[in-house]
């Protein structure tokens, strides 16, 4: 799996200083993590030829209300407006 030299090489590439005892403990810790991840190989998968059917989960882009139906209600809450637009301070 992973060796003490691999850990030291990774530390060097990461510009992290570790001593031999840290490298030794990391070797066993990373080895157990990799062993745990390796369990993925044991997951049963079916040999079915059926591929999942792609589908669109987005709704159709349909107009559900009149375009200016809510304009007045929204702009009435604005502190300042100019016609059908919000009026804000100039930001430079």
N, C-alpha and C positions, 0 to 999 in steps of 0.2 A: 504494500500500500504506500504510505508516505514515510519517508525516512527523516532522520534528524538533519541530514544534509539538505533535504528539500526545504525543511523549515528554515534553516539558516539562509538558504538562497532566497527564499521569499522575504525574509526579514531584511536581507541586504537590498533587494529590489525595492522594498517599501521604505528603506532608510530608517529601519527600526533596529535599535540595538537590543539584543537579547543574549543572555548568557546560556551556558550549556544546560543548566537545570531547567530553565524556561523552555528551551528547545525540546528537551526530553519530555516535559509535561505536555507541551503543545503537540508533540508527535502522537502521544496516546489519545489526547482529546480529539484532535482532527481525525485520527484513525477511527475513533468510535463514531464520529459524525458521518464520515464517509461510509462506514458500515451501515449506519442507519439509513442513509440515502440510497444505498445499494439495494435495499429491500424493494425498491421500485421494480427491479427486474423480476421479482416474484409475483407481480400482479398479473392475474390471469386476463388475457385478452382473447376475444373471440376471433376465429379465423373467417368471419363472415365477409363476403364480398360486398356487402352493402355499405356504401359510404353514407355518412350523414347528409341529409338533404339540406342544402343551404336555403335559408329563408330570410326575408327582409322583416325585421322586427320594428321598423319605423312605420308610422301611420302615413296614410296618403296625405298629400299636401292640398287639402281642400279648404276653400274659404268657408268659414263657419259663421261669420257675422259680416255686417256691412263695414267697409273699410274705415269710415269716420264715426262709427257708432259710439266709441268710448273717448274720442278726442276731447270733447268739451268737459266731460267729467274729470279726466286726468289733468287738463290744463287749468281747471278751476282751483285745484289745490296748489298750483305753482305760485311762488311769491311774486314773480314778474313774468309777463308774457308779451309777445309782440305778434299779433294775429294768431296763427295756429302753431306758433313756435315758442319755446321757452327762451326767456331773455336772461342771459348770465353776464357776469363781469368779464371784461376782456382779460385774458391771461396771456402774457408774453414771456 
